[in-house]
Amino acid sequence: MKLASTADLDAHVREIVAWHFNPETGTPFWLDRAKTLGWDPRREIQTYADLDRFGLFEDEWLRGGPVRRWVPRGLADKPVYVFETGGSTGVPKSRINIDDFRVDYEQFSLTLPDEHFPPGSDWLMVGPSGPRRLRLAVEHLAQHRGGICFSVDLDPRWVIKVIKARQMDQAEAYKRHVIDQAMTLLKAHDNIRCIFITPKLLEALAERISLRKAGITGIFCGGTEMTPQFHRWVHEEILEGIYFAPTYGNTLMGLAVHKPFDPADNYAVIYYPPLPRALLEVVDPDEPTRVVEYGHTGRVRLTTLTKEFFMPRFLERDEAEREPPCEKYPWDGVRNVRPFKKLGASVTEGVY
């Protein structure tokens, strides 16, 4: 992996590992895990590459309780949020948060042009409510930029259930219900200039109204249906001068930002992770310690490195092409993220 400064990343890794494995500040899960390793991570982990020694992070570790095993002792006196991911069937994965979601979205805010996301303007959040991190995160983004955030009520687990039951009429009815809520808010609050929305819901909303005529000047969009075809359609049919900010994010990572639009990319959707807080690599699915060559396809591997949450070498349920650094983001990125083919029919995306 090529980075702006490998030495800086390695120093950050040492700081995070020292924190999570220190008996005074560390995370109970990792302190217990250290007893089974036969080596001391605080001594042995000196570089980012050394994190391979932990092996792959298992998502089952995040299911069920006690969730406090993930709260670092050094932060035990802080108010703790718990956010969930998945959960349409079985026990969802949980991640604790204190300030990470705020930090992630304040950093993302720096990438948004004020011309299209005007400070002081209000936002509409057309995404999942309930135990998801996204609602609070977008609300904080709006507040950080001096605005107020309006939200719809949306349960993505219900959508996935009816799709799995092949009740497509129910799924369409629920989508209309969500879009009706968004339409009502846009008509009632004329200071809404910015919107978060998923690709499928953006398509459905654009069928009903002109976003430009509704006063929208900036769209923040995230979801698994962000394909080059969708990206082209948005630019050719929807924007009319509106700024489009596609993102790749989740509860475990934070937010990977888009490469600035360049016609030479032929509408490829290219993301760069928020180093050094999180890194994305594209690896060989059959040999997940091996990063593939630039332009080659593989499975997305995530490493999260904050004082709240340490998660080395987690295999996402996505695949992508490995993207070289660009001028704005001088480290590896990912191109055209989509569901990992080998998971096949087990992945149902619903409203994303």
N, C-alpha and C positions, 0 to 999 in steps of 0.2 A: 504494500500500500504506500502510495506517494503522498506525503503530507507537507504542509507549509513548514512544519518543524517536527521531525520525528522525536527529537530530544524533548520538546515541550510535551508531546503526547506521553512519552515514557515517564516524565516527571509527574504528570497528572495521574497516570496509572499507579505509580508508587504511592502517591498521596491518598488515593481512594482505597487501595488495598490496605494501607497502614491504618486508615480510619475504621474500615469494616472488620478488621481482624485484631484490633486493639481491645483487650478485655474491658477497658474503661469506656470506649466510645462505640465499640463494634456492634454488629447486628447478630442477635442470638442465633439465627439460622447459620450464619457463616462461622461463628465461633464454635458451634457444635460440629459443623462440617470439618473444620480445621483439625479436630481431634481424630478424624478418620483418615487424614491425608498422609500422615507419616512424614510431612515436611512443613516448614513454617513459611506461609505465603509472604509474610512481611520481609523475610530474608531472600526468598527464592524468586519472587516476582519483581523483576527490575525493569522489564520492558513490556510494551504492548504484546509482542509476540509470545512472551512468557505465559500469557493468560491461557494459551492452549493447554497448559498443564492441568487446568481444572476440568478438562473435558467439556462436553456439551451440557448446557443448562437445560434441565428437564421442566417442561411446562407443568407437569403434575405437581411440582413443588409449590406452585402458586395456587393450587386448588384447596379449599377448605382452610381450617384453622389449626392452631391459633394464629390469627393474622399478626398479632403483636411480635411474633418471632422475626418479623421483617422490619420492626422499628429499631433503628440503631440506639444503643444506650445513650449516646451523646446527644440524641434528640428526644429522649423519652419524656421531657417536660413540655414538649410542643403539642398543640392540637393536631390530631392526625385525621386525614381523610382516607377513605378506602374507595378505590375505583375498581370496577369490574370490566372484564372483557370476555366475550363469548357468553355462554350460559343459556343458549337457546335449548340445549339439552344438557342435563347433568350439572355438576357444580362449576360455576364460572371461575376463571382465574382472577385473583385479586392483587392489586398493587397499592401499597400505602403511599400517600403523598402528604407533604407538609407545605413546601413552597415550590417544588419542582414544576408543577403545572404553570405557576405564575412566571417563573424564570423562563421556561420554554417559550411561552407566548409573548413575553416582553422582548426576547431575542428575535422572535419571528416578526414582531411589530416593526423592528428596524428595517426589515426588507420591504415593507409596504410603502408605496409612494403616497405622500400626503395629498397630492393632486387628486388621486382617485379614492383614497381612504381618508377623507378630511378629518383632522382632529376636531373633536366636539360633535361629530355627526353620530347618529344612532345606528345600531346594527339589528339585523334579524337573523336569528339562529334557527335554520331549518335542518335539524339533525337530531340525534337521539337524546332523549331526556333520561331520567332515572339515575341508575348507578354509574353512568358513564362519566369519564373525565371531561369529555368534549364540551358539555353544556357549561360547566363552571369555567373551563379554559377560555371559551369564546366570550363569555360574559366578562371575564377578567380582561381579555384583550380589548373589548369595547370600553371598559372603564379606564384602562391604562391609557387609551387614546382620547379620553375625555367624553365618552359617549355612554349611552344606556343601551342595554341589549334586551330585545324582545325575543321570546322563544315560543316555538310550537311544542305540543305534547306528542311524543313519538316513541313507540315501543318496538324496536327492531326485532326483538325476540318473537313477538306475535307475528310479524310479517314472515319470518323464517318458518314458523310453525305452519302457517297456512300454505306457504309455497311447498313445503315438504309434503303436505297433505293434498297437493295438487288442487287446492281451492283458489285458483287464479282469479276468479271473480272477487273473492274476498280480499286478495292482495291488492287488486286494482281499486277496490272500494276504499281500502285503508289509505292507499296512496292519495286518492282524491280527498279524503278526510284531512290529510296532512296539508295538501296544497290549499284546500279551502281555508285552513287556519292561517297559512302564510298570506293568502290574498286579503283576508280580513285585516291582518295587522298592517300590511302595506297601504291599504286604503285608509286606515284609521290614524296612522302616524306618518306625517309627511316629512319628518326629519330623518327617516331611515335612508341612508345612502349606501350602506355596506351590508353584505349578506354572506353568511356561511351556509353552504348547501352541498349535498352530495350530488354526484353526476346524474344519477337516475332521477332525483327530485328536481334538479335544475332543468332537465329535459321536460319533465312534466309541467313545471311552472312556466317555462318559456312557451309551451303550447297554449297557455291561458292568457298571458299578458306580455307586453313589451317591457322588459326590465328597464330599458333606458327611459321610456315614457313614465315608468313608475318611480323614477328618480334615483335608481341604483347607478353608482359610479364605480364600485369595486366589488368583485366576486372572489371570495376565498372558498375554494372547492377542494374536497378530499373524499376519496372513496376508491374501491377496487375496480370500478368500471371506467377509470380514467385511461382510456385507450387513445392511440394516435388518431383513430377515426373520430372519436368523440371530441378530441382536442381540435381537430380540423373543423368539425361541425360548429363548435362553440365560436371559433374565430370567424367563420364565414357567415353564420346565421344568427348569432345571438348578441355579440358584444357591442357593435355600433359605437365604438369609442370607450366602452367599459373595460376596466383593467381586470385581467383574469389571473388569479394566483393559485395554481394547483399545488397541492401538498400531499405528502405521504406521511402519515402519522398513526400512532396508536398509543394505548395506555402504557405500554412497556417501554416505548422509545422516546416519545415526545413528538417532535415535528421535523421532518426533512423538507427543505424548501426547494422550490423550482428553480431551474436555470432560467435566466431571463430569456424571453421568447426570441428565437432566431429562425427566420425562414429556412436557413441552411440545414436545420435539424429535421426538416420535413415532418413537423408536428410530433416528433417523438416527445414523450413526457419524461423529463430528466430531473432527478432529485439529488440533492446533496445533504448529508446528515449534519446535525449540529455539533460538530467537533468542539471540544473534546468530550462533551457530555454523552454523546452516543455515536457509534460508528456502524456503518452498513458495509458489508462485504458480500461479494457474489462468489459462492463456493461450489465445488463439485458435489452434487447431491450424494454420490457414492463414496466420497472421500472429503468430508466437510472441513478438514483442516487445510485443504488446498484451495487457495483463491484462484479463480479461472483467469485467463488472459483478457485484456481489454477487448470489448466487443463480443465476447463469448457469453453464452447463457449458463446460468446456474441458479442455485437456491440462495435466497437472501439470508444472511447471517447477521444478527444484531448483537452488539455489545453495548450495555448501558453503564455509564461510569459517573454516578453522582453520589454525594454523601448520603442521600436518602435511599438510594437503590443501586445495588451492584449486581449486574446480570451479565456474566461473560458467556459469549459463544452460544447464543440462542438461535435455533433455526426457525425462521418465520415460515408461515404457510404460503409464501410468495416466491416467485421466480422473476428474474430480470436479466438484463445484460449489464456487464460491468462497464462503467463509463469513466473515461479519464478525467483528471482535474480540468477545471476551466479557470478563466482569469479571476472571476469573482470568488470562486470556491476552489482553492488549490489543493484539493484532496479528492479521493475516489468518490464517484457517485453511482447511481443505478438508473437504468433506462427501461422504460415501458414495463413497470411492475404489474404483474397479474398473478392470479391464483396458481400455485404450484401444481403442474399437470399431474404428477404422480399421486396427489391426494384425491384427484378425480372427483367423483360425485359426492365425496364427504364434505365438500366446501359449498355452502349455500350462502349467498351474499345478501339477499334481501334488498333493502333500500340503499345499499352502498354502491 
